[in-house]
Structures are given as C-alpha cells and as structure tokens.
Amino acid sequence: MWFPSPKLLKTVFYGAFVFSTVGIHFSPAMASIGVAGMIFSSVLIFSDQNQAGFKGWRLQIAAIMLLLLMGSIDIYNGTSIFDTWKSIQVMLPWFFLPLLISATRYMKFDPFKFLIILAIPLCWVSLASLINYASDFKFLSQMVLESKPLPLFTQVYHIEFSLLITVVLLGITYYFSELIQHQGKGFLIGIYVVLFLTLHIISARTGLLGYWLGMAIWAGYQVRNRGILLKIKPLQGLGVLVLALILVFQIPSLRNRVVNTKEDLNALFQGGDLNHKSIGQRVEAWRATLGILEETKPLALGVGSHQFESELYRSYAKNNTTLFVSNWIGPHNQTLQWMATYGLIVVLLWYGLIITLLRSKLDTLGALMIGLPLWAASMFESIAQRQAGALALIIGCVVFQVVFQARGNIKKISSIN
C-alpha cells in the first residue's frame, strides 16, 4: 500500500503552516484550512514514525477525551448539538496540540527559515500599521488614552495580534544563541526590531505583559546559567537599556498607554466611573462570572455555552454594576469562562494536559517562556474564543518545538507521551 513519503508530508505541513499564518490576516476560512492541513499531515507523519503503538497516542487521546467531555457537558446543560459544535470549533486546534508538537519532532525544520516565514506576514502588517500611525500619530495616540484599539491592516483583533507578535518575538529570543552564529542573522534581527516596535507602539497591553514576562524568564535563565546575556559588556548593556527606555517612553502611544493604565487603576480603586476603562470593565466582568460560579458551585458542570451569556448578564444585574449595559463585556479570562461554562474539572484537566505536554516536549526554559506568557495573557483575554488566539498557542508551541528539536538536546522518542 502506498504511503506518502516523509519529505512530501513535511512539505504539506510546511505549506499548511504558511497557509494558516498568512490567511489569518484576511481569511478565517483560509486559516482553518491551513490548520486542518497541519493536523492531517501530522496524523500521517506520526502514524508512520510512531513505534510505541497505542501507548504513543496517550496524550492525544487524552486531549480528544477532554474535548468530548466538554461537548457532553454542554449538551447535558441543554445546548443543542449544533450550538455545541459552534462553541468548540474555534478552539478545536488546541486539542490536537499533542499531535502537532510530536509530529514536528520528526520533521526537523530549519528554525531560521521557519521563523522567517512566520514573521514576514506579521512584519508586513506591522509596517503598514506603523506608517498609518506615523501619518496621524497625535489623533491615534489620543485614542489610546480613551482605551480604544489602534487601527491595524489585518482582520485579527488587536489583542490576538499582539499575542501573535509576542510568540514570534519570544521564539526568536529562544533561538538567539543559534541566531547570532547564523549568516543571515541581520535580516531576522531587523524583523525582530519591526515587530518589537509594533508591539510597543500599536499593540495591546496583553501582548506586552506576555512579552516582558517571557523576556524576564529568559534573562533570569541566562543570568543563572551564565549564558549569552553575561557575555555582553556592562557598559554596552547599560547603554542599550537606557537607549531603549528613552525611545520607549518617547513614543506617544506607549506613554499614553501608561497614563491610561494609571487612570484605569485610579478609577478602579478610588470608586470612579469604570465605563470605557478596560481594566475596570474586566474586573466587573470577572465579578459577574464569579457570580455564576457562586450559584453553580465550583465542582458543578457549569451552565453550558448556550446559557452562559444570559447567566452572565443576569449576574451583572444582580451585582448592581455601574457599567452601562453596552459595556457588559465577556469574562476576558479563559479560566473563569471555562469554569462557568464547563466546570472546574475541565479547567484542571486542561491545565494538567498542557503542563504535561510542555514538560515532556521542551526544556524548562522553553516550557516557561511559552507557557507562562500565554497563561498570563489568558487571564486578561479569553484567547480560546477567537481563532487568532487559538492559533497563537499552536504557533508558539510549534515554534519552540522546532527550535528545541534543532538543538539536538532531546533523545529520540517515538512516543507521543
């Protein structure tokens, strides 16, 4: 029986990866087709390479079982099969993450080329958006003070766009020790600079939080292990740091974002008007979601996706929130949203799955650099509810696996577990 060659399957995976990372900016359908292609090629690759039989599929089977559990809970709570499918289809790629990471181990991609292909679409959108910002920076900087997102030349929501940039920047940083020895390092470093500026000038605070958390982990690891960071001369490092701080705080949009954050916190802690305050609205949304949990009890099976919105609105009203009804937003917290929708057991199982996966496939630095920033972002945004947010987790984990695999620091493992 004919079976596709590993080289052909690698090409299909590569093409599907490009299809999804490019398509996400203007065609959700194109991005979905790309992810489906990645999953399909991963199934064939791992089926051909796996030598552990059923045991080799344990984590992937666990992920599918968790997905089925979520669907069953939703139906049990009165959600129709159609609405259940509608609620889980966006987050569906997350539950193929064990397969995608494990299959990537056998394909041995060049991290440099992989990062270039991933970063170019983001860089293109970033350059266009930066030029647009520069053309009317006074007006657009004022928008930041009013907690409004800056315009981007992409269909991706600004928070998820910042997450896509963050996982690429952190992936390049993770690859840095190899990058500085690469002949084409200047090109990728140039892309890094463009994306770094975009993240700080245009993007959301959620991405900034994830980026600097990841960078703090990387810097701490370098200091602890006397890595590449300590090879920089003290005066050079201090000069770069001072220059970066001067440039960053001279950027009107970033300076206004700091002012906006201060105003948000003052309104929150001093009893001010929380309408049009993004942090204040999130806190009110968390209170409303916690109100659902108080009634359903944490160990219950949630209220289901079909009932969630109406229960959330009822909780807002019960809390006598000062927000206008037009500002009654969703939880903006993935953990709280899943707890209220599916129950605590689903959240615990998901965290157990993702922690086990990252610990078994990456080194400690890689697992922390990609895991903690995305977790922190999920505390301020329900990233699984948007296609680009779901894709950010997939891209981040695959990129880190590609870099780690290329280092040759892992033993040959034929099991997915």
C-alpha positions as CSV (number, residue, x, y, z in Angstrom):
1,M,0.0,0.0,0.0
2,W,1.4,3.4,-1.0
3,F,2.1,5.8,1.8
4,P,3.2,9.4,1.4
5,S,7.0,9.9,1.8
6,P,8.2,11.9,4.9
7,K,9.5,14.6,2.6
8,L,6.1,15.0,1.0
9,L,4.4,15.2,4.3
10,K,6.9,17.7,5.6
11,T,6.2,19.9,2.5
12,V,2.4,19.6,3.1
13,F,2.8,20.6,6.8
14,Y,5.1,23.5,5.8
15,G,2.6,24.7,3.2
16,A,-0.4,24.4,5.5
17,F,1.5,26.3,8.2
18,V,2.2,29.1,5.8
19,F,-1.4,29.0,4.6
20,S,-2.7,29.4,8.1
21,T,-0.3,32.1,9.3
22,V,-0.9,34.2,6.2
23,G,-4.6,33.5,5.9
24,I,-5.4,34.5,9.5
25,H,-5.0,38.2,8.5
26,F,-7.7,38.3,5.8
27,S,-9.5,35.0,5.6
28,P,-10.6,32.9,8.6
29,A,-11.6,30.1,6.3
30,M,-8.1,30.0,4.8
31,A,-6.5,29.9,8.2
32,S,-8.9,27.0,9.2
33,I,-7.9,25.1,6.0
34,G,-4.3,25.6,6.9
35,V,-4.7,24.3,10.4
36,A,-6.6,21.3,9.1
37,G,-3.8,20.6,6.7
38,M,-1.3,20.7,9.5
39,I,-3.4,18.2,11.6
40,F,-3.9,15.9,8.6
41,S,-0.2,15.7,7.7
42,S,0.7,15.3,11.4
43,V,-1.6,12.3,11.7
44,L,0.2,10.7,8.7
45,I,3.7,11.6,9.9
46,F,3.2,10.3,13.4
47,S,1.4,7.2,12.2
48,D,4.4,6.4,10.1
49,Q,7.1,7.2,12.7
50,N,5.5,6.2,15.9
51,Q,6.9,2.9,17.2
52,A,5.1,2.8,20.6
53,G,1.7,1.7,19.3
54,F,-1.4,2.7,21.3
55,K,0.9,4.0,24.1
56,G,2.3,6.5,21.8
57,W,-1.0,8.3,21.4
58,R,-1.9,8.7,25.0
59,L,-1.7,12.4,25.3
60,Q,-3.5,13.0,22.1
61,I,-6.3,10.6,23.1
62,A,-6.5,12.4,26.5
63,A,-6.9,15.7,24.6
64,I,-9.7,14.3,22.4
65,M,-11.4,12.8,25.5
66,L,-11.3,16.2,27.2
67,L,-12.9,17.8,24.1
68,L,-15.6,15.2,24.1
69,L,-16.2,15.8,27.8
70,M,-16.6,19.5,27.2
71,G,-19.1,18.8,24.4
72,S,-21.0,16.3,26.6
73,I,-21.2,18.8,29.4
74,D,-22.5,21.4,27.0
75,I,-25.2,19.1,25.7
76,Y,-26.1,18.0,29.3
77,N,-26.7,21.7,30.1
78,G,-29.3,22.0,27.4
79,T,-27.1,23.2,24.5
80,S,-28.1,21.8,21.1
81,I,-25.5,19.7,19.2
82,F,-25.2,22.4,16.6
83,D,-24.6,25.1,19.1
84,T,-22.2,22.9,21.0
85,W,-20.2,22.4,17.8
86,K,-20.3,26.1,17.1
87,S,-18.9,26.9,20.6
88,I,-15.9,24.4,20.3
89,Q,-14.9,24.7,16.7
90,V,-12.8,27.8,17.2
91,M,-10.8,26.2,20.0
92,L,-10.7,22.8,18.2
93,P,-7.0,23.1,17.2
94,W,-5.9,23.3,20.8
95,F,-7.0,19.7,21.3
96,F,-4.6,18.5,18.5
97,L,-1.6,20.2,20.1
98,P,0.0,17.0,21.4
99,L,-0.1,15.5,17.9
100,L,1.2,18.7,16.2
101,I,4.1,19.0,18.6
102,S,5.0,15.3,18.4
103,A,4.9,15.2,14.6
104,T,7.0,18.3,14.4
105,R,9.8,16.5,16.2
106,Y,10.2,14.1,13.2
107,M,10.3,16.8,10.5
108,K,13.5,18.6,11.6
109,F,12.7,22.0,10.2
110,D,15.3,24.8,9.9
111,P,14.3,27.2,12.7
112,F,15.7,30.2,10.8
113,K,13.6,29.6,7.8
114,F,10.6,28.6,9.9
115,L,10.8,31.9,11.9
116,I,11.3,34.0,8.7
117,I,8.2,32.5,7.0
118,L,6.2,33.0,10.2
119,A,7.4,36.6,10.8
120,I,7.1,38.1,7.3
121,P,3.2,38.3,7.2
122,L,3.3,39.9,10.7
123,C,6.1,42.3,9.6
124,W,4.2,43.3,6.5
125,V,1.0,44.1,8.5
126,S,3.2,45.8,11.2
127,L,5.0,48.1,8.7
128,A,1.7,49.2,7.1
129,S,0.2,49.9,10.5
130,L,3.3,51.8,11.7
131,I,3.2,54.0,8.6
132,N,-0.5,54.7,9.2
133,Y,0.2,55.6,12.9
134,A,3.0,57.9,11.9
135,S,0.7,59.7,9.4
136,D,-1.6,60.8,12.2
137,F,0.1,59.9,15.5
138,K,-1.5,62.7,17.5
139,F,-5.1,61.6,16.9
140,L,-4.2,57.9,17.2
141,S,-2.2,58.4,20.4
142,Q,-5.2,60.2,21.9
143,M,-7.3,57.0,21.1
144,V,-5.0,55.1,23.5
145,L,-6.0,57.5,26.3
146,E,-9.6,56.5,25.6
147,S,-8.9,52.8,25.8
148,K,-9.5,52.4,22.1
149,P,-7.5,50.0,19.9
150,L,-5.3,51.5,17.2
151,P,-6.1,50.5,13.6
152,L,-4.3,47.5,12.1
153,F,-4.2,46.3,8.5
154,T,-5.5,42.9,9.4
155,Q,-8.7,41.1,10.4
156,V,-7.1,39.9,13.6
157,Y,-8.3,41.6,16.7
158,H,-5.7,43.8,18.3
159,I,-5.2,41.7,21.4
160,E,-4.7,38.5,19.5
161,F,-2.4,40.3,17.0
162,S,-0.2,41.3,20.0
163,L,-0.1,37.7,21.1
164,L,1.0,36.5,17.6
165,I,3.8,39.1,17.7
166,T,4.7,38.0,21.2
167,V,5.1,34.3,20.4
168,V,7.3,35.2,17.4
169,L,9.5,37.6,19.4
170,L,9.9,35.1,22.2
171,G,10.6,32.3,19.7
172,I,13.4,34.4,18.1
173,T,14.7,35.1,21.6
174,Y,14.7,31.4,22.5
175,Y,16.7,30.9,19.3
176,F,19.1,33.7,19.9
177,S,22.1,31.7,20.9
178,E,22.0,30.0,17.5
179,L,20.8,33.1,15.6
180,I,23.9,35.1,16.4
181,Q,26.0,32.5,14.6
182,H,23.8,32.4,11.5
183,Q,24.9,34.1,8.3
184,G,21.6,35.7,7.7
185,K,21.0,37.0,11.3
186,G,20.8,40.6,10.2
187,F,17.5,40.0,8.3
188,L,15.8,38.2,11.2
189,I,17.1,40.8,13.7
190,G,15.6,43.5,11.5
191,I,12.3,41.8,11.6
192,Y,12.6,41.5,15.4
193,V,13.1,45.3,15.6
194,V,10.0,46.0,13.5
195,L,7.8,43.6,15.5
196,F,9.2,44.9,18.8
197,L,8.3,48.5,17.8
198,T,4.9,47.4,16.6
199,L,4.2,45.6,19.9
200,H,5.1,48.7,21.9
201,I,3.6,51.4,19.6
202,I,0.3,49.8,18.4
203,S,-0.5,46.6,20.1
204,A,-2.4,45.8,23.3
205,R,-1.1,45.6,26.9
206,T,-2.0,41.9,27.0
207,G,0.8,41.2,24.4
208,L,3.2,43.5,26.3
209,L,2.6,41.6,29.5
210,G,3.3,38.3,27.8
211,Y,6.4,39.5,26.1
212,W,8.1,41.0,29.1
213,L,7.2,38.1,31.3
214,G,8.8,35.8,28.7
215,M,11.8,38.1,28.5
216,A,12.2,38.1,32.3
217,I,12.2,34.3,32.3
218,W,14.8,34.3,29.5
219,A,17.0,36.9,31.2
220,G,16.8,35.1,34.6
221,Y,17.8,31.8,32.9
222,Q,20.8,33.5,31.3
223,V,22.0,35.0,34.5
224,R,21.5,31.8,36.5
225,N,23.3,29.7,33.9
226,R,25.9,32.3,32.9
227,G,24.5,32.3,29.4
228,I,24.8,34.7,26.5
229,L,23.4,37.6,28.4
230,L,26.5,37.8,30.6
231,K,28.8,37.9,27.6
232,I,27.6,41.5,27.0
233,K,29.9,44.1,28.5
234,P,28.2,46.0,31.4
235,L,28.6,49.5,29.8
236,Q,27.2,48.2,26.5
237,G,24.3,46.5,28.2
238,L,23.5,49.7,30.3
239,G,23.7,51.9,27.2
240,V,21.3,49.7,25.3
241,L,18.9,49.6,28.2
242,V,19.0,53.4,28.7
243,L,18.5,54.0,25.0
244,A,15.6,51.5,24.9
245,L,13.9,53.2,27.8
246,I,14.3,56.7,26.3
247,L,12.9,55.6,23.0
248,V,10.1,53.6,24.5
249,F,8.9,56.4,26.8
250,Q,9.2,59.0,24.0
251,I,6.6,57.0,21.9
252,P,3.3,58.9,22.4
253,S,1.1,55.9,22.2
254,L,3.1,53.9,24.7
255,R,3.4,56.9,27.1
256,N,-0.4,57.4,26.8
257,R,-0.9,53.7,27.4
258,V,1.0,54.1,30.7
259,V,-1.2,57.1,31.6
260,N,-4.3,55.2,30.6
261,T,-3.4,52.3,32.8
262,K,-2.8,54.7,35.8
263,E,-6.2,56.3,35.2
264,D,-7.9,52.8,34.9
265,L,-6.4,51.7,38.2
266,N,-7.3,55.0,39.9
267,A,-10.9,54.7,38.8
268,L,-10.9,51.1,40.0
269,F,-9.5,51.6,43.4
270,Q,-11.0,55.0,44.2
271,G,-14.5,54.3,43.1
272,G,-14.5,56.2,39.8
273,D,-16.5,55.7,36.6
274,L,-15.5,52.3,35.1
275,N,-17.2,52.8,31.8
276,H,-14.7,53.0,29.0
277,K,-12.0,51.8,31.4
278,S,-10.7,48.5,30.0
279,I,-9.2,47.3,33.3
280,G,-12.3,48.3,35.3
281,Q,-14.6,46.6,32.8
282,R,-12.6,43.4,33.0
283,V,-12.8,43.5,36.8
284,E,-16.6,43.9,36.6
285,A,-16.7,41.1,34.1
286,W,-14.8,38.8,36.5
287,R,-17.1,39.7,39.3
288,A,-20.1,38.8,37.1
289,T,-18.5,35.5,36.1
290,L,-17.7,34.7,39.7
291,G,-21.4,35.4,40.5
292,I,-22.3,32.5,38.1
293,L,-19.8,30.2,39.9
294,E,-21.3,31.1,43.3
295,E,-24.6,29.9,42.2
296,T,-23.5,26.8,40.3
297,K,-20.8,25.8,42.8
298,P,-17.2,25.3,41.5
299,L,-17.4,21.5,41.3
300,A,-20.6,21.6,39.2
301,L,-20.7,21.2,35.4
302,G,-21.1,24.9,34.6
303,V,-24.1,26.4,32.8
304,G,-23.2,25.4,29.2
305,S,-22.2,27.7,26.3
306,H,-25.9,28.3,25.3
307,Q,-26.8,29.7,28.8
308,F,-23.6,31.4,29.6
309,E,-24.3,34.8,28.1
310,S,-27.8,35.1,29.7
311,E,-26.4,34.0,33.0
312,L,-23.6,36.5,32.8
313,Y,-26.0,39.3,32.1
314,R,-28.2,38.3,35.0
315,S,-25.1,38.3,37.2
316,Y,-24.1,41.8,36.1
317,A,-27.6,43.0,37.0
318,K,-27.5,41.2,40.4
319,N,-24.2,42.8,41.2
320,N,-25.7,46.3,40.6
321,T,-22.8,47.1,38.3
322,T,-22.2,50.8,37.5
323,L,-21.3,49.8,33.9
324,F,-23.7,50.7,31.1
325,V,-25.4,47.7,29.5
326,S,-23.4,48.4,26.3
327,N,-20.2,47.8,28.4
328,W,-21.3,44.4,29.8
329,I,-18.4,42.5,28.2
330,G,-17.5,38.8,28.3
331,P,-15.2,37.5,31.0
332,H,-11.9,38.2,29.3
333,N,-10.4,35.4,31.3
334,Q,-10.2,31.9,29.8
335,T,-10.0,30.1,33.2
336,L,-13.1,31.8,34.6
337,Q,-15.0,31.4,31.3
338,W,-14.4,27.7,31.1
339,M,-15.1,27.2,34.8
340,A,-18.5,28.9,34.4
341,T,-19.3,27.1,31.1
342,Y,-17.9,23.6,31.7
343,G,-17.0,23.4,35.4
344,L,-13.8,23.2,37.4
345,I,-12.9,19.7,36.4
346,V,-12.5,20.7,32.8
347,V,-10.1,23.5,33.7
348,L,-8.0,21.2,35.9
349,L,-7.8,18.6,33.2
350,W,-6.8,21.2,30.6
351,Y,-4.0,22.6,32.8
352,G,-2.8,19.1,33.6
353,L,-2.7,18.2,29.9
354,I,-0.8,21.4,28.8
355,I,1.7,21.2,31.7
356,T,2.4,17.5,31.0
357,L,2.8,18.3,27.3
358,L,5.2,21.2,27.6
359,R,7.3,19.5,30.3
360,S,7.6,16.3,28.1
361,K,8.4,18.1,24.8
362,L,10.5,21.1,25.8
363,D,13.3,22.0,28.2
364,T,12.4,24.0,31.3
365,L,13.3,27.4,29.7
366,G,11.2,26.7,26.6
367,A,8.2,25.5,28.6
368,L,8.3,28.5,30.8
369,M,8.9,31.0,28.1
370,I,5.9,29.9,26.0
371,G,3.7,28.6,28.7
372,L,3.6,31.4,31.3
373,P,3.2,34.3,28.9
374,L,0.2,32.7,27.2
375,W,-1.2,31.8,30.6
376,A,-0.8,35.4,31.7
377,A,-2.5,36.6,28.5
378,S,-5.4,34.2,29.1
379,M,-6.0,35.9,32.5
380,F,-7.0,39.1,30.6
381,E,-8.4,37.7,27.4
382,S,-10.4,34.5,26.6
383,I,-7.9,33.6,23.9
384,A,-9.5,30.3,23.0
385,Q,-12.7,32.0,21.9
386,R,-11.0,33.7,18.9
387,Q,-9.4,32.0,16.0
388,A,-6.2,34.0,16.2
389,G,-5.9,33.4,19.9
390,A,-6.2,29.6,19.4
391,L,-3.7,29.9,16.6
392,A,-1.2,31.8,18.8
393,L,-0.9,28.9,21.1
394,I,-0.4,26.4,18.3
395,I,2.2,28.6,16.6
396,G,4.1,29.3,19.8
397,C,4.3,25.7,20.9
398,V,5.3,24.5,17.4
399,V,8.0,27.2,17.0
400,F,9.5,26.4,20.4
401,Q,9.5,22.7,19.5
402,V,11.2,23.4,16.1
403,V,14.0,25.4,17.8
404,F,14.4,22.8,20.6
405,Q,14.5,19.9,18.2
406,A,17.1,21.6,16.0
407,R,19.4,21.9,19.0
408,G,19.6,18.2,19.3
409,N,19.0,18.4,23.0
410,I,16.4,15.7,23.1
411,K,16.7,12.0,22.8
412,K,14.9,10.2,20.0
413,I,11.4,9.4,21.3
414,S,8.9,7.5,19.3
415,S,6.1,8.1,21.8
416,I,3.7,11.0,21.8
417,N,3.6,10.8,25.6
